[in-house]
């Protein structure tokens, strides 16, 4: 469908005001969401009526979300932008479009907002021009900086970002503290009042914030392109009584600790995003991150096919004694064994990765020491494995250290395409400075040109690039079930039930799913081979619906699955969706997610450490009768779950018990009359 774009200058429920007057001073521009509930405005503070310091405010249903907060950019050379500027012009438009997204949380995405572009000029020498773009959506607000090409200013050198978020004094955050900018973004979330966040903490995005009496917000960034990744910190320089103020921090360039961005003009920053909802469930449903990115850049996407993959690294290349007549490991026999399992189970992909610190292509995984990526180590015949997989209707995916990809992708990726490789996983970036951001986009573009899909591990949260390049299936950027291999605490139910309301708000996430070998919380202990997970088999099945993941793993070993009645259920769960509804959301306690694939609805529920009786209203179904296939916890059953089938309609409420760390999976298929 072609976008429908219009522009106008009047103030209405869905529009923009210019030259107004607000509670805190002159309003340069105000954008109002289509439903009239979200407003973002630009103001000038501390000036003489003709100019001043630009700031912004965001409100929701008439209540302040972000009170007057500074805007501006710290430059390496010369005065910083945002100290004293005057407005040259305000240009406005509305966006009203619908586009397709595959794979995604829904196949048709509505993008409607009001936008204003406020052009500033410094009032003192060197009188540079710069712009702030604001947008108001029904599910949030966003702003970005633009730096036009102009005489006397050709090169942009950014030292930092002044954007602040002055939140209500009682705001409470769910945040990810990080040790520094070089990070895999894998840690445990902390819950604190924003005013109590230690000033030394560097905080990853997205950040969830509860505003008592108002609703929920999430702070994030979108469309990270040729720029430095953004973090947050509590603004300890705001002064006593400043309240809950957060300030932006930019990842520095390698070797330049005081420089974040270098670029030729024109250039622009990513969007600084405030997702907004009255209930936390609505944040989970939001498409705001996608809508703030560029349209799809690929003309042909018919080759992009989401699906599940085996991943033997997670289980330590384990197999039960006596199951195979060879030694499990990085060898041709093990790869063929997994391929046979994939063909039997209906799992489309098998991944070659590494064992210990040895990559499938030879040499150490970390550090990367220059090995090529088109031949396997001794005993692993890559071409034979790919050929064998093709004969079984299975495709191969290849893990790569990012430096190996940087060194060889221009020659290796065309070979992968010719050989029939499905895609690649890039790993160990552990940075989102400008140079790494540029490399990752180039790698994704190169992969797309060669019909390869991409997953990213050892990386920050996504920023919506999958809209532009839908061959980007998923990011890691989250502590996940791999930590059950070595972490004494393990991935607890409370942590798992925080992830959908934090990391997943940014986009698809990989979680090393698949083990049906769950144990109660008190019985968990880490181990590298055949790891344990916390929770019931139904909880694991439900996670394939709860977590948005277009390349989820079946990460356990073949004999752990064979004969288990949960395996065909696991294999049948879709990996791309036509609609998504979050039915119940309680951060750290409970989530119930409904997702539609074609005309079937799938419901996944994951509970906390305590048992509970769950009710699932089916009002989302619409008209007609449905067959409900229910997989529920039953700890006394041979495989610790029970199945039942019943008729259902939108008037019904399905009830089922959740065991401690339990789950529920329901498949709802329309009954043909």
C-alpha positions as CSV (number, residue, x, y, z in Angstrom):
1,X,0.0,0.0,0.0
2,X,1.3,3.5,-0.9
3,X,1.9,5.9,2.1
4,X,-0.7,8.6,2.5
5,X,1.2,11.7,3.6
6,X,-0.3,15.2,4.2
7,X,0.7,18.4,5.9
8,X,-1.1,21.3,7.5
9,X,-0.5,24.1,10.0
10,X,-3.6,24.2,12.2
11,X,-4.1,22.9,15.7
12,X,-6.5,20.0,16.0
13,X,-6.7,16.6,17.8
14,X,-4.2,15.3,15.2
15,X,-1.9,18.1,14.3
16,X,0.6,20.7,15.3
17,X,0.5,24.1,17.0
18,X,3.0,26.8,16.3
19,X,3.6,30.0,18.2
20,X,1.5,29.0,21.2
21,X,1.9,29.7,24.9
22,X,2.2,26.9,27.5
23,X,2.4,26.6,31.2
24,X,6.2,27.0,31.2
25,X,6.6,29.7,28.6
26,X,6.4,30.3,24.9
27,X,5.8,27.1,22.8
28,X,7.6,27.0,19.5
29,X,5.8,24.0,18.3
30,X,3.4,21.3,19.7
31,X,2.6,18.0,18.1
32,X,-0.5,16.1,19.2
33,X,-1.2,12.4,18.6
34,X,-4.1,11.2,16.5
35,X,-6.1,10.2,19.5
36,X,-5.3,13.5,21.2
37,X,-3.8,11.9,24.4
38,X,0.0,12.5,23.7
39,X,1.6,15.9,23.2
40,X,5.2,16.9,22.7
41,X,6.2,20.5,22.5
42,X,9.3,22.6,22.0
43,X,9.8,25.6,24.2
44,X,12.4,28.3,24.6
45,X,13.6,29.0,28.2
46,X,15.8,31.6,29.8
47,X,15.8,34.0,26.8
48,X,14.5,37.4,25.9
49,X,11.4,36.4,24.1
50,X,13.2,36.2,20.7
51,X,15.5,33.3,21.6
52,X,16.8,31.1,24.4
53,X,17.6,27.6,25.4
54,X,15.5,25.0,23.6
55,X,13.7,22.5,25.7
56,X,10.9,19.9,25.3
57,X,8.0,18.6,27.2
58,X,5.8,15.5,26.9
59,X,2.3,15.0,28.3
60,X,-0.2,12.2,28.3
61,X,-3.9,12.7,28.9
62,X,-3.1,16.2,30.2
63,X,-0.5,15.0,32.8
64,X,3.2,15.7,32.5
65,X,5.4,12.8,31.5
66,X,8.5,14.7,30.7
67,X,8.6,18.2,32.2
68,X,10.7,21.0,30.6
69,X,14.0,19.3,29.7
70,X,17.0,20.6,28.0
71,X,17.8,19.9,24.4
72,X,21.2,20.3,22.7
73,X,24.3,18.7,21.5
74,X,27.9,19.0,22.9
75,X,30.3,19.6,20.1
76,X,34.1,18.8,20.2
77,X,35.1,22.2,18.7
78,X,33.4,25.5,19.3
79,X,30.3,26.4,21.3
80,X,27.7,23.7,22.0
81,X,24.4,23.7,20.2
82,X,21.4,24.7,22.4
83,X,22.8,27.4,24.6
84,X,21.1,30.4,22.9
85,X,19.2,29.9,19.7
86,X,16.4,31.6,17.8
87,X,13.7,29.9,15.7
88,X,14.0,30.4,11.9
89,X,11.0,28.3,10.9
90,X,8.6,25.5,11.8
91,X,7.5,23.0,9.2
92,X,4.8,20.5,9.9
93,X,3.1,17.5,8.4
94,X,1.1,14.4,9.4
95,X,2.0,10.9,8.5
96,X,-0.8,8.3,7.9
97,X,0.3,5.1,6.3
98,X,0.0,1.3,6.5
99,X,2.9,-1.0,5.6
100,X,3.6,-4.7,5.7
101,X,6.2,-6.2,8.1
102,X,7.5,-9.7,7.8
103,X,8.6,-11.2,10.0
104,X,7.2,-9.3,12.9
105,X,4.7,-9.0,15.8
106,X,2.0,-8.1,13.2
107,X,2.0,-8.2,9.4
108,X,0.2,-4.9,8.8
109,X,1.6,-1.9,10.8
110,X,-0.3,1.4,11.1
111,X,2.0,4.5,11.2
112,X,0.1,7.6,12.2
113,X,1.6,10.7,13.8
114,X,2.0,14.5,13.8
115,X,5.4,15.9,13.1
116,X,7.0,19.3,13.4
117,X,10.5,20.3,12.3
118,X,11.8,23.3,14.3
119,X,14.8,25.1,12.6
120,X,17.1,26.9,15.0
121,X,20.0,29.3,14.4
122,X,22.5,30.2,17.0
123,X,22.3,33.9,18.0
124,X,26.1,34.2,18.4
125,X,29.0,33.4,16.2
126,X,29.3,31.0,14.3
127,X,25.5,31.2,13.9
128,X,25.1,27.6,12.9
129,X,21.7,26.2,11.8
130,X,20.3,23.0,13.4
131,X,16.9,21.4,13.7
132,X,14.8,19.4,16.2
133,X,12.2,17.1,14.8
134,X,9.3,16.1,17.1
135,X,6.6,13.5,16.6
136,X,3.5,12.5,18.5
137,X,2.0,9.0,18.2
138,X,-0.9,7.4,20.0
139,X,1.8,5.2,21.8
140,X,4.5,7.7,22.4
141,X,6.6,10.7,21.4
142,X,10.0,11.1,19.8
143,X,12.5,13.7,18.9
144,X,15.8,13.8,16.9
145,X,18.4,16.3,16.0
146,X,19.3,17.2,12.4
147,X,22.4,19.0,11.2
148,X,21.8,20.6,7.7
149,X,24.6,21.2,5.2
150,X,25.7,24.9,5.4
151,X,28.5,27.3,4.6
152,X,31.1,27.4,7.3
153,X,30.2,24.1,8.9
154,X,31.0,21.0,6.9
155,X,32.1,18.4,9.6
156,X,30.1,17.3,12.6
157,X,32.1,16.2,15.7
158,X,29.8,15.4,18.6
159,X,31.2,15.0,22.1
160,X,27.9,14.3,23.9
161,X,24.2,14.6,23.9
162,X,22.5,17.0,26.3
163,X,19.0,15.5,26.0
164,X,17.5,15.2,29.4
165,X,14.3,13.6,30.7
166,X,12.8,15.3,33.7
167,X,10.3,12.8,35.0
168,X,7.7,13.0,37.8
169,X,9.3,12.9,41.2
170,X,7.6,9.6,42.1
171,X,8.8,7.8,38.9
172,X,10.0,4.2,39.5
173,X,12.3,2.6,37.0
174,X,13.2,-1.0,35.9
175,X,16.7,-0.5,34.6
176,X,19.8,-2.4,33.4
177,X,23.0,-1.1,35.1
178,X,26.1,-1.6,33.0
179,X,29.8,-1.5,33.9
180,X,30.7,0.6,30.9
181,X,30.1,1.2,27.2
182,X,31.9,-2.0,26.2
183,X,29.3,-4.5,27.2
184,X,27.2,-7.4,25.9
185,X,24.1,-5.8,27.6
186,X,23.6,-9.0,29.6
187,X,22.7,-8.3,33.2
188,X,20.0,-8.4,35.8
189,X,17.4,-5.6,36.0
190,X,17.2,-3.4,39.0
191,X,14.0,-1.7,40.4
192,X,14.5,1.7,42.0
193,X,12.9,5.1,42.3
194,X,14.5,7.3,39.7
195,X,15.6,9.7,42.4
196,X,17.5,6.9,44.1
197,X,19.5,5.7,41.1
198,X,23.2,6.0,41.9
199,X,24.7,8.8,39.8
200,X,27.6,6.6,38.8
201,X,25.4,4.0,37.1
202,X,25.4,3.7,33.3
203,X,21.9,2.5,32.2
204,X,21.1,0.5,29.1
205,X,18.0,1.0,26.9
206,X,15.1,0.4,26.9
207,X,14.3,1.6,30.4
208,X,10.8,0.9,31.8
209,X,9.4,3.6,34.1
210,X,6.2,3.4,36.1
211,X,4.4,6.7,36.7
212,X,2.0,6.1,39.6
213,X,-1.5,7.4,38.8
214,X,-0.6,8.1,35.1
215,X,0.7,5.0,33.5
216,X,3.9,3.6,32.1
217,X,6.7,4.8,29.8
218,X,9.8,3.3,28.2
219,X,12.8,5.4,27.2
220,X,14.6,4.1,24.1
221,X,16.2,5.1,20.9
222,X,15.2,4.2,17.3
223,X,16.9,4.4,13.9
224,X,20.4,4.2,15.1
225,X,22.3,5.0,11.9
226,X,25.9,6.2,11.6
227,X,25.8,7.5,15.2
228,X,26.8,6.5,18.7
229,X,24.4,4.4,20.8
230,X,22.7,6.2,23.6
231,X,22.6,5.3,27.4
232,X,21.2,7.1,30.4
233,X,22.4,8.2,33.7
234,X,20.8,10.1,36.6
235,X,21.6,13.8,36.2
236,X,23.4,14.5,39.5
237,X,24.3,18.0,38.1
238,X,20.7,19.0,37.9
239,X,20.9,20.4,41.5
240,X,18.9,19.8,44.7
241,X,15.2,19.6,44.2
242,X,15.5,18.8,40.5
243,X,13.7,15.6,41.0
244,X,13.9,12.5,38.8
245,X,16.1,13.7,35.9
246,X,17.9,11.4,33.5
247,X,20.6,12.6,31.0
248,X,21.8,11.0,27.8
249,X,25.3,9.4,27.5
250,X,26.8,8.5,24.1
251,X,29.2,5.6,23.4
252,X,32.6,7.0,22.5
253,X,34.5,6.2,19.4
254,X,37.3,3.7,19.7
255,X,40.5,5.5,20.6
256,X,38.7,8.9,21.0
257,X,37.2,8.9,24.5
258,X,35.9,12.5,24.2
259,X,34.3,12.0,20.8
260,X,31.1,10.1,20.0
261,X,30.3,11.0,16.4
262,X,32.3,12.2,13.4
263,X,30.4,12.8,10.1
264,X,30.0,15.1,7.2
265,X,26.9,17.3,7.0
266,X,24.1,16.8,6.5
267,X,23.6,14.3,9.3
268,X,21.1,13.4,12.0
269,X,20.8,11.7,15.3
270,X,18.7,8.7,16.1
271,X,15.3,9.2,17.6
272,X,15.1,9.7,21.4
273,X,11.9,7.8,22.2
274,X,9.3,8.0,25.0
275,X,6.9,5.1,24.6
276,X,3.7,5.8,26.6
277,X,0.7,3.8,27.7
278,X,-1.9,3.7,30.5
279,X,-1.2,0.0,31.0
280,X,2.1,-1.8,30.6
281,X,0.5,-4.3,28.3
282,X,0.0,-1.6,25.7
283,X,3.8,-1.0,25.6
284,X,4.4,-4.6,24.7
285,X,2.0,-4.2,21.7
286,X,3.5,-1.0,20.4
287,X,5.0,-0.6,16.9
288,X,6.6,2.7,17.7
289,X,10.2,1.5,17.3
290,X,9.4,0.2,13.7
291,X,7.5,3.3,12.8
292,X,10.5,5.5,13.5
293,X,12.7,3.7,11.1
294,X,13.1,3.9,7.3
295,X,10.8,1.8,5.0
296,X,11.9,-1.5,3.7
297,X,15.0,-1.3,1.5
298,X,14.6,-4.7,-0.1
299,X,12.5,-5.2,-3.2
300,X,12.4,-9.0,-2.9
301,X,11.8,-10.6,0.5
302,X,10.4,-13.9,-0.7
303,X,13.6,-15.6,0.4
304,X,13.3,-14.5,4.0
305,X,11.8,-17.5,5.9
306,X,11.8,-17.4,9.7
307,X,12.0,-20.7,11.6
308,X,13.6,-22.6,14.4
309,X,17.2,-23.8,14.5
310,X,19.2,-26.3,16.5
311,X,22.2,-24.9,18.4
312,X,24.4,-27.6,20.0
313,X,26.7,-25.1,21.7
314,X,24.1,-24.5,24.3
315,X,23.9,-28.1,25.4
316,X,27.7,-28.6,25.2
317,X,27.5,-30.9,22.2
318,X,26.1,-33.4,24.7
319,X,24.3,-36.7,23.8
320,X,23.2,-39.4,26.2
321,X,25.5,-42.3,26.5
322,X,25.1,-45.0,23.9
323,X,23.0,-42.9,21.5
324,X,25.7,-42.4,18.8
325,X,28.7,-44.5,17.7
326,X,31.0,-41.4,17.3
327,X,32.3,-38.6,19.5
328,X,30.0,-35.6,19.6
329,X,31.6,-32.3,18.7
330,X,32.6,-30.1,15.8
331,X,32.7,-32.8,13.2
332,X,30.8,-34.0,10.1
333,X,29.1,-36.9,11.9
334,X,27.6,-34.7,14.6
335,X,26.3,-32.2,12.1
336,X,24.6,-35.0,10.1
337,X,23.1,-36.4,13.3
338,X,21.6,-33.0,14.1
339,X,20.4,-32.6,10.5
340,X,18.6,-36.0,10.7
341,X,16.9,-34.8,13.8
342,X,15.9,-31.5,12.2
343,X,14.4,-33.4,9.3
344,X,12.4,-35.7,11.6
345,X,11.2,-33.0,13.9
346,X,10.3,-30.4,11.3
347,X,13.0,-27.9,12.4
348,X,14.2,-26.1,9.3
349,X,17.7,-25.0,10.3
350,X,20.8,-26.3,11.9
351,X,23.6,-24.0,13.2
352,X,27.3,-24.6,13.1
353,X,29.0,-22.6,15.9
354,X,31.9,-23.5,18.1
355,X,33.0,-25.8,21.0
356,X,35.0,-24.5,23.9
357,X,37.0,-21.6,22.4
358,X,37.4,-23.2,19.0
359,X,35.3,-21.9,16.1
360,X,33.9,-24.2,13.4
361,X,36.2,-22.5,10.9
362,X,39.3,-23.0,13.1
363,X,41.3,-20.9,15.5
364,X,40.1,-19.4,18.7
365,X,36.7,-17.8,19.0
366,X,38.1,-15.0,21.3
367,X,40.4,-13.4,20.2
368,X,39.8,-13.8,16.5
369,X,43.1,-14.5,14.9
370,X,42.4,-14.3,11.2
371,X,41.1,-17.7,10.2
372,X,39.1,-17.9,7.0
373,X,35.4,-18.8,7.1
374,X,34.8,-21.0,4.1
375,X,36.3,-24.3,5.4
376,X,35.6,-26.3,8.6
377,X,38.3,-27.5,11.0
378,X,39.8,-30.9,10.5
379,X,37.0,-33.5,10.7
380,X,34.3,-31.0,9.7
381,X,33.6,-31.0,5.9
382,X,31.5,-27.9,5.5
383,X,30.5,-28.5,1.9
384,X,29.5,-32.1,2.7
385,X,27.4,-31.0,5.6
386,X,25.6,-28.4,3.5
387,X,25.0,-30.9,0.7
388,X,23.7,-33.5,3.2
389,X,21.4,-30.9,4.8
390,X,20.0,-30.0,1.4
391,X,19.2,-33.7,0.7
392,X,17.2,-33.7,3.9
393,X,15.3,-30.4,3.3
394,X,17.3,-28.6,6.0
395,X,19.4,-25.5,5.7
396,X,22.6,-24.5,7.5
397,X,23.3,-21.4,9.5
398,X,26.9,-20.3,10.3
399,X,28.1,-18.6,13.4
400,X,30.9,-16.0,12.9
401,X,32.9,-13.7,15.2
402,X,32.2,-10.2,13.9
403,X,35.9,-9.6,13.1
404,X,35.8,-12.7,10.9
405,X,32.8,-11.3,9.1
406,X,34.5,-8.0,8.7
407,X,37.6,-9.6,7.2
408,X,35.9,-12.0,4.9
409,X,32.2,-11.2,4.2
410,X,32.7,-9.6,0.9
411,X,34.0,-12.9,-0.5
412,X,32.4,-15.4,1.9
413,X,28.8,-14.2,1.8
414,X,28.5,-14.7,-2.0
415,X,29.9,-18.2,-1.6
416,X,27.4,-18.9,1.2
417,X,24.5,-17.9,-1.1
418,X,25.8,-20.1,-3.9
419,X,26.1,-23.1,-1.4
420,X,22.6,-22.6,-0.1
421,X,23.5,-21.4,3.4
422,X,20.4,-19.8,5.1
423,X,22.1,-17.1,7.2
424,X,24.7,-16.1,9.7
425,X,25.0,-15.2,13.4
426,X,27.5,-12.4,14.2
427,X,28.8,-12.4,17.8
428,X,31.1,-10.6,20.3
429,X,30.6,-7.0,19.1
430,X,30.0,-5.9,22.7
431,X,29.9,-2.2,21.5
432,X,27.6,0.2,19.9
433,X,29.9,3.1,19.2
434,X,29.6,4.8,15.8
435,X,32.1,2.6,14.0
436,X,30.5,-0.6,15.2
437,X,27.0,0.7,14.3
438,X,28.3,1.4,10.8
439,X,29.9,-2.0,10.5
440,X,26.7,-3.9,11.6
441,X,24.6,-2.0,9.0
442,X,27.1,-2.8,6.3
443,X,27.1,-6.5,7.3
444,X,23.3,-6.7,7.3
445,X,23.2,-5.0,3.9
446,X,25.9,-7.3,2.5
447,X,24.0,-10.3,3.9
448,X,20.8,-9.1,2.3
449,X,22.5,-8.7,-1.1
450,X,23.4,-12.3,-0.8
451,X,20.0,-13.6,0.5
452,X,21.3,-14.3,4.0
453,X,19.4,-13.7,7.2
454,X,21.2,-12.3,10.2
455,X,21.1,-12.7,14.0
456,X,23.2,-10.7,16.4
457,X,24.7,-11.9,19.7
458,X,26.9,-9.9,22.0
459,X,25.1,-6.8,21.0
460,X,22.9,-3.9,22.3
461,X,19.1,-4.0,22.0
462,X,17.7,-3.4,18.5
463,X,16.5,0.0,17.4
464,X,14.0,-1.0,14.7
465,X,16.4,-1.7,11.8
466,X,14.4,-4.9,11.0
467,X,11.8,-2.7,9.3
468,X,14.4,-1.5,6.8
469,X,16.2,-4.8,6.6
470,X,13.8,-7.7,7.5
471,X,16.6,-10.2,7.0
472,X,17.7,-9.0,10.5
473,X,15.8,-11.7,12.5
474,X,16.8,-11.0,16.1
475,X,19.3,-9.6,18.6
476,X,20.5,-11.0,21.8
477,X,21.3,-8.0,24.1
478,X,19.8,-9.8,27.1
479,X,20.9,-12.2,29.8
480,X,19.2,-15.4,28.7
481,X,19.2,-19.2,29.2
482,X,22.8,-19.6,28.3
483,X,23.5,-18.3,31.8
484,X,22.0,-21.5,33.1
485,X,25.3,-23.1,32.0
486,X,27.4,-21.2,34.6
487,X,25.4,-18.7,36.7
488,X,24.6,-19.9,40.2
489,X,21.4,-18.0,40.4
490,X,20.3,-18.9,36.9
491,X,17.5,-17.4,34.9
492,X,14.8,-17.0,37.5
493,X,11.1,-16.7,36.8
494,X,11.0,-13.1,38.1
495,X,13.9,-12.1,35.7
496,X,12.3,-13.9,32.8
497,X,9.0,-12.1,33.5
498,X,10.8,-8.7,33.4
499,X,12.3,-9.2,30.0
500,X,9.1,-8.8,28.0
501,X,8.5,-5.4,29.6
502,X,12.1,-4.1,29.2
503,X,14.4,-5.6,26.5
504,X,11.6,-6.9,24.3
505,X,10.1,-3.5,23.9
506,X,13.0,-2.7,21.6
507,X,12.3,-5.6,19.3
508,X,12.9,-9.3,18.7
509,X,15.2,-11.1,21.1
510,X,17.0,-14.4,21.2
511,X,16.7,-16.3,24.4
512,X,18.4,-19.8,23.9
513,X,15.1,-21.5,24.2
514,X,14.2,-25.2,23.9
515,X,15.1,-27.2,26.9
516,X,12.2,-29.3,28.3
517,X,14.4,-30.4,31.2
518,X,13.1,-27.8,33.7
519,X,13.4,-28.1,37.5
520,X,11.9,-26.1,40.4
521,X,13.8,-23.0,41.4
522,X,15.1,-24.7,44.6
523,X,16.6,-27.6,42.6
524,X,18.5,-25.6,40.0
525,X,22.2,-25.6,39.7
526,X,24.3,-24.6,36.7
527,X,26.1,-27.0,34.5
528,X,27.8,-26.7,31.1
529,X,26.7,-30.0,29.5
530,X,22.9,-30.7,29.2
531,X,22.1,-27.6,31.4
532,X,19.0,-27.4,33.5
533,X,16.4,-24.6,33.3
534,X,14.0,-23.3,35.9
535,X,10.3,-24.1,35.2
536,X,7.9,-26.5,33.6
537,X,7.8,-27.8,30.1
538,X,4.7,-25.8,29.4
539,X,6.5,-22.7,30.5
540,X,9.1,-23.3,27.8
541,X,6.5,-24.0,25.2
542,X,4.7,-20.8,26.2
543,X,7.9,-18.8,25.8
544,X,7.9,-19.3,22.1
545,X,4.7,-17.2,22.0
546,X,5.6,-14.8,24.8
547,X,9.0,-13.8,23.3
548,X,9.1,-12.2,19.9
549,X,11.9,-14.2,18.2
550,X,11.9,-15.0,14.5
551,X,14.8,-17.5,14.8
552,X,14.2,-19.3,18.1
553,X,16.4,-22.2,19.1
554,X,15.6,-25.7,19.8
555,X,18.8,-25.7,21.8
556,X,18.9,-29.1,23.5
557,X,20.3,-32.4,22.2
558,X,18.3,-34.8,20.0
559,X,17.6,-37.6,22.5
560,X,16.4,-35.0,25.0
561,X,13.5,-34.3,22.5
562,X,12.9,-37.7,20.8
563,X,9.8,-39.4,22.3
564,X,8.7,-36.3,24.2
565,X,5.1,-35.4,23.2
566,X,6.0,-31.7,23.7
567,X,8.4,-31.8,20.7
568,X,5.8,-31.8,17.9
569,X,4.0,-29.0,19.8
570,X,7.3,-27.0,20.0
571,X,8.0,-27.5,16.3
572,X,4.5,-26.4,15.3
573,X,4.6,-23.0,17.0
574,X,4.9,-20.2,14.4
575,X,7.9,-17.8,14.3
576,X,6.2,-14.8,12.7
577,X,2.9,-13.3,13.5
578,X,0.0,-11.4,12.0
579,X,-1.2,-9.8,15.2
580,X,-0.2,-9.5,18.8
581,X,-2.2,-8.8,22.0
582,X,-0.8,-8.7,25.5
583,X,-3.7,-9.9,27.6
584,X,-2.1,-9.7,31.1
585,X,1.1,-8.1,32.2
586,X,2.5,-7.9,35.7
587,X,6.2,-7.0,35.6
588,X,8.2,-9.9,37.2
589,X,5.1,-11.9,38.0
590,X,2.9,-12.9,35.1
591,X,2.4,-12.4,31.3
592,X,-0.3,-13.7,29.0
593,X,0.4,-13.1,25.3
594,X,-1.9,-13.9,22.4
595,X,-0.5,-13.9,18.9
596,X,-2.2,-14.7,15.6
597,X,-0.7,-16.6,12.7
598,X,-3.1,-16.7,9.7
599,X,-6.4,-17.6,11.2
600,X,-5.1,-19.3,14.3
601,X,-4.5,-17.7,17.7
602,X,-1.8,-18.9,20.0
603,X,-1.8,-18.0,23.7
604,X,1.3,-18.3,25.9
605,X,1.3,-17.7,29.6
606,X,4.3,-17.7,32.0
607,X,3.9,-17.4,35.7
608,X,6.1,-16.5,38.7
609,X,7.5,-18.5,41.6
610,X,4.1,-19.1,43.2
611,X,1.4,-21.3,41.8
612,X,-1.8,-19.6,40.6
613,X,-5.1,-20.3,38.9
614,X,-5.2,-18.5,35.6
615,X,-8.2,-17.1,33.7
616,X,-7.8,-16.3,30.0
617,X,-10.7,-14.3,28.5
618,X,-11.0,-15.0,24.8
619,X,-12.8,-11.8,23.7
620,X,-9.9,-11.1,21.2
621,X,-11.1,-14.1,19.1
622,X,-13.9,-12.4,17.3
623,X,-16.9,-14.3,15.8
624,X,-17.1,-18.0,15.3
625,X,-16.3,-21.2,17.1
626,X,-12.7,-22.4,17.7
627,X,-11.0,-25.6,18.7
628,X,-8.8,-25.0,21.8
629,X,-5.9,-27.3,22.2
630,X,-4.6,-26.7,25.7
631,X,-1.2,-27.7,27.1
632,X,-1.2,-27.2,30.8
633,X,1.0,-28.0,33.8
634,X,0.5,-31.4,35.5
635,X,3.5,-32.2,37.6
636,X,2.2,-35.8,38.2
637,X,1.9,-36.6,34.5
638,X,4.8,-38.6,32.9
639,X,6.1,-35.5,31.0
640,X,4.8,-33.0,33.6
641,X,2.1,-31.6,31.4
642,X,-1.4,-32.6,30.2
643,X,-3.3,-31.9,27.0
644,X,-7.0,-31.3,26.5
645,X,-9.2,-30.2,23.7
646,X,-12.5,-28.3,23.9
647,X,-14.6,-25.9,21.9
648,X,-14.3,-22.2,22.6
649,X,-15.7,-18.8,21.5
650,X,-15.0,-15.2,22.3
651,X,-17.5,-15.4,25.1
652,X,-15.5,-18.0,27.0
653,X,-12.9,-17.7,29.7
654,X,-10.4,-20.6,29.8
655,X,-9.1,-21.6,33.2
656,X,-6.0,-23.5,34.0
657,X,-3.6,-23.9,36.9
658,X,0.0,-22.6,36.7
659,X,2.5,-24.5,38.7
660,X,5.4,-22.6,40.3
661,X,7.5,-21.3,37.5
662,X,4.8,-22.7,35.3
663,X,3.2,-22.1,31.9
664,X,0.3,-22.6,29.6
665,X,0.0,-22.9,25.9
666,X,-3.2,-22.7,23.9
667,X,-3.8,-23.1,20.2
668,X,-7.1,-21.8,18.9
669,X,-8.1,-22.9,15.5
670,X,-11.4,-21.8,13.8
671,X,-13.9,-24.5,13.3
672,X,-15.1,-24.7,9.7
673,X,-18.9,-24.8,9.4
